[in-house]
Amino acid sequence: MVEYLSTPPKREALELILAMLEGPAADLVRKDKRFDELGLHAGYYVEKERIVALLLEYPELMQRPVIIKGERAIIARPPEKLTALLD
């Protein structure tokens, strides 16, 4: 387990997660109250390079938990999504 706020992922780790992620890359970004407070627009953060840059600056916007197994990664929210990765 990695505490993403005390040890934010580096560029290489974010790029690897995005490469392994099942589903749209944009799903890795939380579009929550903090996202809105920063005046960000979801449509701008669909390209992997922009997502990585955003999460390097604001690691608290990373959707979690991200579970990695082998060469696959999944955002386990809701937790039921984890079942597909474990099968």
PDB file with one MODEL, atoms N, CA, C and O in Angstrom:
MODEL        1
ATOM      1  N   MET A   1       0.848  -1.168   0.000  1.00  0.00           N
ATOM      2  CA  MET A   1       0.000   0.000   0.000  1.00  0.00           C
ATOM      3  C   MET A   1       0.897   1.235   0.000  1.00  0.00           C
ATOM      4  O   MET A   1       1.917   1.277   0.687  1.00  0.00           O
ATOM      5  N   VAL A   2       0.501   2.233  -0.778  1.00  0.00           N
ATOM      6  CA  VAL A   2       1.241   3.479  -0.870  1.00  0.00           C
ATOM      7  C   VAL A   2       0.336   4.616  -0.400  1.00  0.00           C
ATOM      8  O   VAL A   2      -0.782   4.768  -0.893  1.00  0.00           O
ATOM      9  N   GLU A   3       0.812   5.398   0.540  1.00  0.00           N
ATOM     10  CA  GLU A   3       0.086   6.587   0.991  1.00  0.00           C
ATOM     11  C   GLU A   3       0.346   7.697  -0.019  1.00  0.00           C
ATOM     12  O   GLU A   3       1.401   8.331   0.014  1.00  0.00           O
ATOM     13  N   TYR A   4      -0.593   7.933  -0.900  1.00  0.00           N
ATOM     14  CA  TYR A   4      -0.375   8.817  -2.041  1.00  0.00           C
ATOM     15  C   TYR A   4      -0.150  10.274  -1.659  1.00  0.00           C
ATOM     16  O   TYR A   4       0.455  11.007  -2.440  1.00  0.00           O
ATOM     17  N   LEU A   5      -0.605  10.725  -0.501  1.00  0.00           N
ATOM     18  CA  LEU A   5      -0.377  12.114  -0.109  1.00  0.00           C
ATOM     19  C   LEU A   5       0.980  12.299   0.567  1.00  0.00           C
ATOM     20  O   LEU A   5       1.634  13.321   0.362  1.00  0.00           O
ATOM     21  N   SER A   6       1.410  11.334   1.364  1.00  0.00           N
ATOM     22  CA  SER A   6       2.716  11.465   2.002  1.00  0.00           C
ATOM     23  C   SER A   6       3.843  11.073   1.050  1.00  0.00           C
ATOM     24  O   SER A   6       4.969  11.548   1.192  1.00  0.00           O
ATOM     25  N   THR A   7       3.544  10.212   0.084  1.00  0.00           N
ATOM     26  CA  THR A   7       4.509   9.809  -0.930  1.00  0.00           C
ATOM     27  C   THR A   7       3.819   9.862  -2.300  1.00  0.00           C
ATOM     28  O   THR A   7       3.443   8.826  -2.847  1.00  0.00           O
ATOM     29  N   PRO A   8       3.655  11.072  -2.850  1.00  0.00           N
ATOM     30  CA  PRO A   8       2.953  11.189  -4.135  1.00  0.00           C
ATOM     31  C   PRO A   8       3.683  10.422  -5.241  1.00  0.00           C
ATOM     32  O   PRO A   8       4.913  10.382  -5.265  1.00  0.00           O
ATOM     33  N   PRO A   9       2.934   9.825  -6.140  1.00  0.00           N
ATOM     34  CA  PRO A   9       3.574   9.088  -7.236  1.00  0.00           C
ATOM     35  C   PRO A   9       4.345  10.036  -8.150  1.00  0.00           C
ATOM     36  O   PRO A   9       3.927  11.168  -8.393  1.00  0.00           O
ATOM     37  N   LYS A  10       5.458   9.558  -8.640  1.00  0.00           N
ATOM     38  CA  LYS A  10       6.274  10.315  -9.588  1.00  0.00           C
ATOM     39  C   LYS A  10       5.716  10.113 -11.000  1.00  0.00           C
ATOM     40  O   LYS A  10       4.846   9.273 -11.229  1.00  0.00           O
ATOM     41  N   ARG A  11       6.232  10.894 -11.922  1.00  0.00           N
ATOM     42  CA  ARG A  11       5.774  10.845 -13.320  1.00  0.00           C
ATOM     43  C   ARG A  11       5.763   9.412 -13.857  1.00  0.00           C
ATOM     44  O   ARG A  11       4.773   8.980 -14.447  1.00  0.00           O
ATOM     45  N   GLU A  12       6.842   8.687 -13.657  1.00  0.00           N
ATOM     46  CA  GLU A  12       6.949   7.333 -14.207  1.00  0.00           C
ATOM     47  C   GLU A  12       5.856   6.419 -13.660  1.00  0.00           C
ATOM     48  O   GLU A  12       5.286   5.615 -14.398  1.00  0.00           O
ATOM     49  N   ALA A  13       5.568   6.545 -12.372  1.00  0.00           N
ATOM     50  CA  ALA A  13       4.528   5.708 -11.759  1.00  0.00           C
ATOM     51  C   ALA A  13       3.152   6.058 -12.318  1.00  0.00           C
ATOM     52  O   ALA A  13       2.352   5.167 -12.603  1.00  0.00           O
ATOM     53  N   LEU A  14       2.875   7.348 -12.474  1.00  0.00           N
ATOM     54  CA  LEU A  14       1.578   7.756 -13.030  1.00  0.00           C
ATOM     55  C   LEU A  14       1.430   7.284 -14.468  1.00  0.00           C
ATOM     56  O   LEU A  14       0.359   6.823 -14.862  1.00  0.00           O
ATOM     57  N   GLU A  15       2.485   7.394 -15.250  1.00  0.00           N
ATOM     58  CA  GLU A  15       2.432   6.930 -16.638  1.00  0.00           C
ATOM     59  C   GLU A  15       2.196   5.425 -16.699  1.00  0.00           C
ATOM     60  O   GLU A  15       1.456   4.941 -17.555  1.00  0.00           O
ATOM     61  N   LEU A  16       2.827   4.691 -15.791  1.00  0.00           N
ATOM     62  CA  LEU A  16       2.640   3.243 -15.753  1.00  0.00           C
ATOM     63  C   LEU A  16       1.207   2.887 -15.357  1.00  0.00           C
ATOM     64  O   LEU A  16       0.590   2.015 -15.968  1.00  0.00           O
ATOM     65  N   ILE A  17       0.686   3.554 -14.346  1.00  0.00           N
ATOM     66  CA  ILE A  17      -0.699   3.311 -13.929  1.00  0.00           C
ATOM     67  C   ILE A  17      -1.651   3.583 -15.085  1.00  0.00           C
ATOM     68  O   ILE A  17      -2.553   2.788 -15.348  1.00  0.00           O
ATOM     69  N   LEU A  18      -1.457   4.697 -15.775  1.00  0.00           N
ATOM     70  CA  LEU A  18      -2.345   5.037 -16.894  1.00  0.00           C
ATOM     71  C   LEU A  18      -2.245   4.012 -18.013  1.00  0.00           C
ATOM     72  O   LEU A  18      -3.247   3.705 -18.660  1.00  0.00           O
ATOM     73  N   ALA A  19      -1.055   3.480 -18.250  1.00  0.00           N
ATOM     74  CA  ALA A  19      -0.885   2.466 -19.298  1.00  0.00           C
ATOM     75  C   ALA A  19      -1.585   1.161 -18.929  1.00  0.00           C
ATOM     76  O   ALA A  19      -2.053   0.439 -19.809  1.00  0.00           O
ATOM     77  N   MET A  20      -1.658   0.857 -17.647  1.00  0.00           N
ATOM     78  CA  MET A  20      -2.255  -0.396 -17.189  1.00  0.00           C
ATOM     79  C   MET A  20      -3.743  -0.262 -16.857  1.00  0.00           C
ATOM     80  O   MET A  20      -4.443  -1.264 -16.712  1.00  0.00           O
ATOM     81  N   LEU A  21      -4.212   0.958 -16.742  1.00  0.00           N
ATOM     82  CA  LEU A  21      -5.574   1.207 -16.286  1.00  0.00           C
ATOM     83  C   LEU A  21      -6.614   0.701 -17.276  1.00  0.00           C
ATOM     84  O   LEU A  21      -6.514   0.917 -18.484  1.00  0.00           O
ATOM     85  N   GLU A  22      -7.596   0.032 -16.736  1.00  0.00           N
ATOM     86  CA  GLU A  22      -8.734  -0.401 -17.539  1.00  0.00           C
ATOM     87  C   GLU A  22      -9.764   0.713 -17.500  1.00  0.00           C
ATOM     88  O   GLU A  22     -10.169   1.140 -16.418  1.00  0.00           O
ATOM     89  N   GLY A  23     -10.185   1.180 -18.633  1.00  0.00           N
ATOM     90  CA  GLY A  23     -11.137   2.281 -18.696  1.00  0.00           C
ATOM     91  C   GLY A  23     -10.446   3.564 -19.118  1.00  0.00           C
ATOM     92  O   GLY A  23      -9.231   3.585 -19.314  1.00  0.00           O
ATOM     93  N   PRO A  24     -11.216   4.629 -19.257  1.00  0.00           N
ATOM     94  CA  PRO A  24     -10.654   5.905 -19.706  1.00  0.00           C
ATOM     95  C   PRO A  24      -9.620   6.460 -18.731  1.00  0.00           C
ATOM     96  O   PRO A  24      -9.792   6.382 -17.514  1.00  0.00           O
ATOM     97  N   ALA A  25      -8.554   7.017 -19.277  1.00  0.00           N
ATOM     98  CA  ALA A  25      -7.502   7.615 -18.457  1.00  0.00           C
ATOM     99  C   ALA A  25      -8.056   8.718 -17.564  1.00  0.00           C
ATOM    100  O   ALA A  25      -7.594   8.897 -16.437  1.00  0.00           O
ATOM    101  N   ALA A  26      -9.034   9.449 -18.058  1.00  0.00           N
ATOM    102  CA  ALA A  26      -9.619  10.565 -17.305  1.00  0.00           C
ATOM    103  C   ALA A  26     -10.253  10.101 -15.996  1.00  0.00           C
ATOM    104  O   ALA A  26     -10.451  10.912 -15.092  1.00  0.00           O
ATOM    105  N   ASP A  27     -10.572   8.818 -15.878  1.00  0.00           N
ATOM    106  CA  ASP A  27     -11.164   8.297 -14.644  1.00  0.00           C
ATOM    107  C   ASP A  27     -10.204   8.385 -13.463  1.00  0.00           C
ATOM    108  O   ASP A  27     -10.631   8.310 -12.311  1.00  0.00           O
ATOM    109  N   LEU A  28      -8.911   8.543 -13.739  1.00  0.00           N
ATOM    110  CA  LEU A  28      -7.930   8.622 -12.657  1.00  0.00           C
ATOM    111  C   LEU A  28      -7.994   9.959 -11.924  1.00  0.00           C
ATOM    112  O   LEU A  28      -7.401  10.109 -10.856  1.00  0.00           O
ATOM    113  N   VAL A  29      -8.711  10.930 -12.491  1.00  0.00           N
ATOM    114  CA  VAL A  29      -8.828  12.254 -11.876  1.00  0.00           C
ATOM    115  C   VAL A  29     -10.159  12.368 -11.149  1.00  0.00           C
ATOM    116  O   VAL A  29     -11.221  12.129 -11.724  1.00  0.00           O
ATOM    117  N   ARG A  30     -10.083  12.736  -9.876  1.00  0.00           N
ATOM    118  CA  ARG A  30     -11.301  12.983  -9.089  1.00  0.00           C
ATOM    119  C   ARG A  30     -11.880  14.330  -9.492  1.00  0.00           C
ATOM    120  O   ARG A  30     -11.190  15.347  -9.428  1.00  0.00           O
ATOM    121  N   LYS A  31     -13.122  14.344  -9.900  1.00  0.00           N
ATOM    122  CA  LYS A  31     -13.811  15.597 -10.229  1.00  0.00           C
ATOM    123  C   LYS A  31     -14.699  15.943  -9.048  1.00  0.00           C
ATOM    124  O   LYS A  31     -15.921  15.815  -9.112  1.00  0.00           O
ATOM    125  N   ASP A  32     -14.068  16.381  -7.973  1.00  0.00           N
ATOM    126  CA  ASP A  32     -14.777  16.643  -6.734  1.00  0.00           C
ATOM    127  C   ASP A  32     -14.740  18.133  -6.392  1.00  0.00           C
ATOM    128  O   ASP A  32     -14.443  18.974  -7.240  1.00  0.00           O
ATOM    129  N   LYS A  33     -15.042  18.432  -5.155  1.00  0.00           N
ATOM    130  CA  LYS A  33     -15.073  19.823  -4.692  1.00  0.00           C
ATOM    131  C   LYS A  33     -13.725  20.512  -4.908  1.00  0.00           C
ATOM    132  O   LYS A  33     -13.686  21.662  -5.345  1.00  0.00           O
ATOM    133  N   ARG A  34     -12.630  19.828  -4.610  1.00  0.00           N
ATOM    134  CA  ARG A  34     -11.288  20.408  -4.793  1.00  0.00           C
ATOM    135  C   ARG A  34     -11.037  20.727  -6.261  1.00  0.00           C
ATOM    136  O   ARG A  34     -10.485  21.779  -6.583  1.00  0.00           O
ATOM    137  N   PHE A  35     -11.436  19.833  -7.143  1.00  0.00           N
ATOM    138  CA  PHE A  35     -11.309  20.038  -8.593  1.00  0.00           C
ATOM    139  C   PHE A  35     -12.032  21.328  -8.981  1.00  0.00           C
ATOM    140  O   PHE A  35     -11.499  22.146  -9.731  1.00  0.00           O
ATOM    141  N   ASP A  36     -13.236  21.499  -8.471  1.00  0.00           N
ATOM    142  CA  ASP A  36     -14.024  22.701  -8.758  1.00  0.00           C
ATOM    143  C   ASP A  36     -13.386  23.948  -8.152  1.00  0.00           C
ATOM    144  O   ASP A  36     -13.352  25.002  -8.789  1.00  0.00           O
ATOM    145  N   GLU A  37     -12.878  23.831  -6.919  1.00  0.00           N
ATOM    146  CA  GLU A  37     -12.229  24.973  -6.261  1.00  0.00           C
ATOM    147  C   GLU A  37     -11.033  25.483  -7.061  1.00  0.00           C
ATOM    148  O   GLU A  37     -10.736  26.678  -7.062  1.00  0.00           O
ATOM    149  N   LEU A  38     -10.358  24.572  -7.735  1.00  0.00           N
ATOM    150  CA  LEU A  38      -9.198  24.951  -8.540  1.00  0.00           C
ATOM    151  C   LEU A  38      -9.602  25.542  -9.891  1.00  0.00           C
ATOM    152  O   LEU A  38      -8.749  25.993 -10.655  1.00  0.00           O
ATOM    153  N   GLY A  39     -10.904  25.540 -10.181  1.00  0.00           N
ATOM    154  CA  GLY A  39     -11.397  26.095 -11.439  1.00  0.00           C
ATOM    155  C   GLY A  39     -11.023  25.254 -12.647  1.00  0.00           C
ATOM    156  O   GLY A  39     -10.848  25.779 -13.746  1.00  0.00           O
ATOM    157  N   LEU A  40     -10.902  23.959 -12.444  1.00  0.00           N
ATOM    158  CA  LEU A  40     -10.497  23.058 -13.530  1.00  0.00           C
ATOM    159  C   LEU A  40     -11.713  22.601 -14.335  1.00  0.00           C
ATOM    160  O   LEU A  40     -12.847  22.647 -13.859  1.00  0.00           O
ATOM    161  N   HIS A  41     -11.450  22.164 -15.555  1.00  0.00           N
ATOM    162  CA  HIS A  41     -12.518  21.712 -16.453  1.00  0.00           C
ATOM    163  C   HIS A  41     -12.210  20.286 -16.904  1.00  0.00           C
ATOM    164  O   HIS A  41     -11.146  20.021 -17.463  1.00  0.00           O
ATOM    165  N   ALA A  42     -13.134  19.385 -16.661  1.00  0.00           N
ATOM    166  CA  ALA A  42     -12.930  17.963 -16.925  1.00  0.00           C
ATOM    167  C   ALA A  42     -12.536  17.682 -18.370  1.00  0.00           C
ATOM    168  O   ALA A  42     -11.713  16.801 -18.618  1.00  0.00           O
ATOM    169  N   GLY A  43     -13.098  18.401 -19.316  1.00  0.00           N
ATOM    170  CA  GLY A  43     -12.806  18.169 -20.725  1.00  0.00           C
ATOM    171  C   GLY A  43     -11.355  18.408 -21.093  1.00  0.00           C
ATOM    172  O   GLY A  43     -10.883  17.908 -22.114  1.00  0.00           O
ATOM    173  N   TYR A  44     -10.650  19.160 -20.283  1.00  0.00           N
ATOM    174  CA  TYR A  44      -9.240  19.452 -20.548  1.00  0.00           C
ATOM    175  C   TYR A  44      -8.347  18.294 -20.118  1.00  0.00           C
ATOM    176  O   TYR A  44      -7.237  18.146 -20.630  1.00  0.00           O
ATOM    177  N   TYR A  45      -8.816  17.480 -19.195  1.00  0.00           N
ATOM    178  CA  TYR A  45      -7.996  16.415 -18.626  1.00  0.00           C
ATOM    179  C   TYR A  45      -8.440  15.042 -19.118  1.00  0.00           C
ATOM    180  O   TYR A  45      -8.913  14.212 -18.342  1.00  0.00           O
ATOM    181  N   VAL A  46      -8.282  14.821 -20.408  1.00  0.00           N
ATOM    182  CA  VAL A  46      -8.577  13.522 -20.998  1.00  0.00           C
ATOM    183  C   VAL A  46      -7.319  12.903 -21.602  1.00  0.00           C
ATOM    184  O   VAL A  46      -7.236  11.683 -21.742  1.00  0.00           O
ATOM    185  N   GLU A  47      -6.346  13.729 -21.956  1.00  0.00           N
ATOM    186  CA  GLU A  47      -5.090  13.234 -22.518  1.00  0.00           C
ATOM    187  C   GLU A  47      -4.155  12.844 -21.378  1.00  0.00           C
ATOM    188  O   GLU A  47      -4.080  13.534 -20.362  1.00  0.00           O
ATOM    189  N   LYS A  48      -3.451  11.742 -21.555  1.00  0.00           N
ATOM    190  CA  LYS A  48      -2.591  11.209 -20.501  1.00  0.00           C
ATOM    191  C   LYS A  48      -1.567  12.231 -20.019  1.00  0.00           C
ATOM    192  O   LYS A  48      -1.319  12.332 -18.818  1.00  0.00           O
ATOM    193  N   GLU A  49      -0.968  12.992 -20.939  1.00  0.00           N
ATOM    194  CA  GLU A  49       0.060  13.963 -20.546  1.00  0.00           C
ATOM    195  C   GLU A  49      -0.512  15.024 -19.611  1.00  0.00           C
ATOM    196  O   GLU A  49       0.142  15.412 -18.643  1.00  0.00           O
ATOM    197  N   ARG A  50      -1.710  15.490 -19.886  1.00  0.00           N
ATOM    198  CA  ARG A  50      -2.343  16.501 -19.034  1.00  0.00           C
ATOM    199  C   ARG A  50      -2.740  15.914 -17.683  1.00  0.00           C
ATOM    200  O   ARG A  50      -2.639  16.583 -16.654  1.00  0.00           O
ATOM    201  N   ILE A  51      -3.186  14.679 -17.693  1.00  0.00           N
ATOM    202  CA  ILE A  51      -3.567  14.013 -16.450  1.00  0.00           C
ATOM    203  C   ILE A  51      -2.342  13.853 -15.552  1.00  0.00           C
ATOM    204  O   ILE A  51      -2.404  14.131 -14.354  1.00  0.00           O
ATOM    205  N   VAL A  52      -1.242  13.411 -16.128  1.00  0.00           N
ATOM    206  CA  VAL A  52      -0.010  13.248 -15.359  1.00  0.00           C
ATOM    207  C   VAL A  52       0.432  14.587 -14.778  1.00  0.00           C
ATOM    208  O   VAL A  52       0.758  14.668 -13.594  1.00  0.00           O
ATOM    209  N   ALA A  53       0.447  15.635 -15.595  1.00  0.00           N
ATOM    210  CA  ALA A  53       0.860  16.961 -15.121  1.00  0.00           C
ATOM    211  C   ALA A  53      -0.039  17.428 -13.973  1.00  0.00           C
ATOM    212  O   ALA A  53       0.448  17.969 -12.980  1.00  0.00           O
ATOM    213  N   LEU A  54      -1.331  17.219 -14.111  1.00  0.00           N
ATOM    214  CA  LEU A  54      -2.273  17.631 -13.063  1.00  0.00           C
ATOM    215  C   LEU A  54      -2.014  16.882 -11.762  1.00  0.00           C
ATOM    216  O   LEU A  54      -1.972  17.492 -10.693  1.00  0.00           O
ATOM    217  N   LEU A  55      -1.840  15.565 -11.843  1.00  0.00           N
ATOM    218  CA  LEU A  55      -1.663  14.764 -10.637  1.00  0.00           C
ATOM    219  C   LEU A  55      -0.296  14.970  -9.990  1.00  0.00           C
ATOM    220  O   LEU A  55      -0.142  14.758  -8.787  1.00  0.00           O
ATOM    221  N   LEU A  56       0.682  15.375 -10.767  1.00  0.00           N
ATOM    222  CA  LEU A  56       1.971  15.727 -10.179  1.00  0.00           C
ATOM    223  C   LEU A  56       1.841  16.993  -9.345  1.00  0.00           C
ATOM    224  O   LEU A  56       2.471  17.120  -8.295  1.00  0.00           O
ATOM    225  N   GLU A  57       1.027  17.924  -9.813  1.00  0.00           N
ATOM    226  CA  GLU A  57       0.837  19.175  -9.089  1.00  0.00           C
ATOM    227  C   GLU A  57      -0.162  19.038  -7.936  1.00  0.00           C
ATOM    228  O   GLU A  57       0.021  19.622  -6.867  1.00  0.00           O
ATOM    229  N   TYR A  58      -1.223  18.256  -8.172  1.00  0.00           N
ATOM    230  CA  TYR A  58      -2.290  18.098  -7.178  1.00  0.00           C
ATOM    231  C   TYR A  58      -2.564  16.607  -6.935  1.00  0.00           C
ATOM    232  O   TYR A  58      -3.573  16.086  -7.411  1.00  0.00           O
ATOM    233  N   PRO A  59      -1.689  15.920  -6.209  1.00  0.00           N
ATOM    234  CA  PRO A  59      -1.882  14.475  -6.016  1.00  0.00           C
ATOM    235  C   PRO A  59      -3.191  14.118  -5.317  1.00  0.00           C
ATOM    236  O   PRO A  59      -3.673  12.993  -5.442  1.00  0.00           O
ATOM    237  N   GLU A  60      -3.764  15.062  -4.588  1.00  0.00           N
ATOM    238  CA  GLU A  60      -5.029  14.777  -3.910  1.00  0.00           C
ATOM    239  C   GLU A  60      -6.181  14.555  -4.886  1.00  0.00           C
ATOM    240  O   GLU A  60      -7.241  14.070  -4.492  1.00  0.00           O
ATOM    241  N   LEU A  61      -5.981  14.903  -6.144  1.00  0.00           N
ATOM    242  CA  LEU A  61      -7.024  14.704  -7.158  1.00  0.00           C
ATOM    243  C   LEU A  61      -6.989  13.307  -7.780  1.00  0.00           C
ATOM    244  O   LEU A  61      -7.796  12.999  -8.658  1.00  0.00           O
ATOM    245  N   MET A  62      -6.066  12.468  -7.332  1.00  0.00           N
ATOM    246  CA  MET A  62      -6.005  11.115  -7.891  1.00  0.00           C
ATOM    247  C   MET A  62      -7.129  10.272  -7.317  1.00  0.00           C
ATOM    248  O   MET A  62      -7.300  10.179  -6.101  1.00  0.00           O
ATOM    249  N   GLN A  63      -7.880   9.668  -8.200  1.00  0.00           N
ATOM    250  CA  GLN A  63      -8.953   8.758  -7.782  1.00  0.00           C
ATOM    251  C   GLN A  63      -8.322   7.555  -7.092  1.00  0.00           C
ATOM    252  O   GLN A  63      -7.252   7.097  -7.493  1.00  0.00           O
ATOM    253  N   ARG A  64      -8.960   7.060  -6.087  1.00  0.00           N
ATOM    254  CA  ARG A  64      -8.412   5.952  -5.343  1.00  0.00           C
ATOM    255  C   ARG A  64      -9.532   5.101  -4.779  1.00  0.00           C
ATOM    256  O   ARG A  64     -10.672   5.557  -4.690  1.00  0.00           O
ATOM    257  N   PRO A  65      -9.232   3.907  -4.409  1.00  0.00           N
ATOM    258  CA  PRO A  65      -7.941   3.250  -4.480  1.00  0.00           C
ATOM    259  C   PRO A  65      -7.659   2.714  -5.879  1.00  0.00           C
ATOM    260  O   PRO A  65      -8.570   2.321  -6.608  1.00  0.00           O
ATOM    261  N   VAL A  66      -6.397   2.706  -6.231  1.00  0.00           N
ATOM    262  CA  VAL A  66      -5.947   2.083  -7.476  1.00  0.00           C
ATOM    263  C   VAL A  66      -5.279   0.778  -7.072  1.00  0.00           C
ATOM    264  O   VAL A  66      -4.344   0.763  -6.272  1.00  0.00           O
ATOM    265  N   ILE A  67      -5.770  -0.308  -7.635  1.00  0.00           N
ATOM    266  CA  ILE A  67      -5.242  -1.628  -7.324  1.00  0.00           C
ATOM    267  C   ILE A  67      -4.533  -2.150  -8.565  1.00  0.00           C
ATOM    268  O   ILE A  67      -5.081  -2.114  -9.667  1.00  0.00           O
ATOM    269  N   ILE A  68      -3.308  -2.637  -8.375  1.00  0.00           N
ATOM    270  CA  ILE A  68      -2.513  -3.166  -9.483  1.00  0.00           C
ATOM    271  C   ILE A  68      -2.267  -4.641  -9.230  1.00  0.00           C
ATOM    272  O   ILE A  68      -1.860  -5.055  -8.144  1.00  0.00           O
ATOM    273  N   LYS A  69      -2.527  -5.419 -10.271  1.00  0.00           N
ATOM    274  CA  LYS A  69      -2.250  -6.858 -10.210  1.00  0.00           C
ATOM    275  C   LYS A  69      -1.658  -7.250 -11.553  1.00  0.00           C
ATOM    276  O   LYS A  69      -2.304  -7.132 -12.594  1.00  0.00           O
ATOM    277  N   GLY A  70      -0.434  -7.710 -11.511  1.00  0.00           N
ATOM    278  CA  GLY A  70       0.238  -8.064 -12.759  1.00  0.00           C
ATOM    279  C   GLY A  70       0.400  -6.834 -13.630  1.00  0.00           C
ATOM    280  O   GLY A  70       1.007  -5.846 -13.218  1.00  0.00           O
ATOM    281  N   GLU A  71      -0.140  -6.898 -14.828  1.00  0.00           N
ATOM    282  CA  GLU A  71      -0.037  -5.781 -15.769  1.00  0.00           C
ATOM    283  C   GLU A  71      -1.354  -5.034 -15.919  1.00  0.00           C
ATOM    284  O   GLU A  71      -1.561  -4.308 -16.892  1.00  0.00           O
ATOM    285  N   ARG A  72      -2.243  -5.217 -14.945  1.00  0.00           N
ATOM    286  CA  ARG A  72      -3.547  -4.558 -14.982  1.00  0.00           C
ATOM    287  C   ARG A  72      -3.725  -3.674 -13.763  1.00  0.00           C
ATOM    288  O   ARG A  72      -3.256  -3.995 -12.671  1.00  0.00           O
ATOM    289  N   ALA A  73      -4.409  -2.555 -13.965  1.00  0.00           N
ATOM    290  CA  ALA A  73      -4.743  -1.660 -12.862  1.00  0.00           C
ATOM    291  C   ALA A  73      -6.219  -1.312 -12.964  1.00  0.00           C
ATOM    292  O   ALA A  73      -6.781  -1.212 -14.055  1.00  0.00           O
ATOM    293  N   ILE A  74      -6.825  -1.130 -11.810  1.00  0.00           N
ATOM    294  CA  ILE A  74      -8.239  -0.777 -11.780  1.00  0.00           C
ATOM    295  C   ILE A  74      -8.479   0.209 -10.636  1.00  0.00           C
ATOM    296  O   ILE A  74      -7.851   0.129  -9.581  1.00  0.00           O
ATOM    297  N   ILE A  75      -9.389   1.124 -10.872  1.00  0.00           N
ATOM    298  CA  ILE A  75      -9.830   2.017  -9.807  1.00  0.00           C
ATOM    299  C   ILE A  75     -10.955   1.275  -9.104  1.00  0.00           C
ATOM    300  O   ILE A  75     -12.024   1.068  -9.679  1.00  0.00           O
ATOM    301  N   ALA A  76     -10.718   0.879  -7.876  1.00  0.00           N
ATOM    302  CA  ALA A  76     -11.664   0.034  -7.140  1.00  0.00           C
ATOM    303  C   ALA A  76     -12.724   0.873  -6.441  1.00  0.00           C
ATOM    304  O   ALA A  76     -12.915   0.774  -5.229  1.00  0.00           O
ATOM    305  N   ARG A  77     -13.389   1.674  -7.201  1.00  0.00           N
ATOM    306  CA  ARG A  77     -14.489   2.490  -6.685  1.00  0.00           C
ATOM    307  C   ARG A  77     -15.628   2.366  -7.665  1.00  0.00           C
ATOM    308  O   ARG A  77     -15.492   2.849  -8.789  1.00  0.00           O
ATOM    309  N   PRO A  78     -16.697   1.778  -7.332  1.00  0.00           N
ATOM    310  CA  PRO A  78     -17.015   1.125  -6.061  1.00  0.00           C
ATOM    311  C   PRO A  78     -16.186  -0.148  -5.887  1.00  0.00           C
ATOM    312  O   PRO A  78     -15.634  -0.664  -6.859  1.00  0.00           O
ATOM    313  N   PRO A  79     -16.097  -0.650  -4.672  1.00  0.00           N
ATOM    314  CA  PRO A  79     -15.261  -1.816  -4.383  1.00  0.00           C
ATOM    315  C   PRO A  79     -15.593  -3.050  -5.224  1.00  0.00           C
ATOM    316  O   PRO A  79     -14.735  -3.909  -5.428  1.00  0.00           O
ATOM    317  N   GLU A  80     -16.812  -3.142  -5.703  1.00  0.00           N
ATOM    318  CA  GLU A  80     -17.219  -4.297  -6.511  1.00  0.00           C
ATOM    319  C   GLU A  80     -16.381  -4.422  -7.786  1.00  0.00           C
ATOM    320  O   GLU A  80     -16.261  -5.516  -8.337  1.00  0.00           O
ATOM    321  N   LYS A  81     -15.804  -3.319  -8.257  1.00  0.00           N
ATOM    322  CA  LYS A  81     -14.970  -3.360  -9.466  1.00  0.00           C
ATOM    323  C   LYS A  81     -13.730  -4.219  -9.258  1.00  0.00           C
ATOM    324  O   LYS A  81     -13.161  -4.731 -10.222  1.00  0.00           O
ATOM    325  N   LEU A  82     -13.316  -4.377  -8.036  1.00  0.00           N
ATOM    326  CA  LEU A  82     -12.136  -5.161  -7.724  1.00  0.00           C
ATOM    327  C   LEU A  82     -12.319  -6.627  -8.085  1.00  0.00           C
ATOM    328  O   LEU A  82     -11.342  -7.307  -8.400  1.00  0.00           O
ATOM    329  N   THR A  83     -13.518  -7.116  -8.046  1.00  0.00           N
ATOM    330  CA  THR A  83     -13.810  -8.523  -8.359  1.00  0.00           C
ATOM    331  C   THR A  83     -13.294  -8.898  -9.745  1.00  0.00           C
ATOM    332  O   THR A  83     -12.733  -9.979  -9.923  1.00  0.00           O
ATOM    333  N   ALA A  84     -13.479  -8.014 -10.731  1.00  0.00           N
ATOM    334  CA  ALA A  84     -13.033  -8.287 -12.093  1.00  0.00           C
ATOM    335  C   ALA A  84     -11.525  -8.467 -12.159  1.00  0.00           C
ATOM    336  O   ALA A  84     -11.034  -9.280 -12.943  1.00  0.00           O
ATOM    337  N   LEU A  85     -10.795  -7.733 -11.360  1.00  0.00           N
ATOM    338  CA  LEU A  85      -9.333  -7.829 -11.368  1.00  0.00           C
ATOM    339  C   LEU A  85      -8.857  -9.106 -10.690  1.00  0.00           C
ATOM    340  O   LEU A  85      -7.830  -9.660 -11.080  1.00  0.00           O
ATOM    341  N   LEU A  86      -9.567  -9.572  -9.706  1.00  0.00           N
ATOM    342  CA  LEU A  86      -9.150 -10.754  -8.956  1.00  0.00           C
ATOM    343  C   LEU A  86      -9.528 -12.064  -9.628  1.00  0.00           C
ATOM    344  O   LEU A  86      -8.976 -13.112  -9.292  1.00  0.00           O
ATOM    345  N   ASP A  87     -10.458 -12.020 -10.568  1.00  0.00           N
ATOM    346  CA  ASP A  87     -10.873 -13.251 -11.266  1.00  0.00           C
ATOM    347  C   ASP A  87      -9.814 -13.733 -12.221  1.00  0.00           C
ATOM    348  O   ASP A  87     -10.000 -14.752 -12.886  1.00  0.00           O
TER     349      ASP A  87
ENDMDL
END
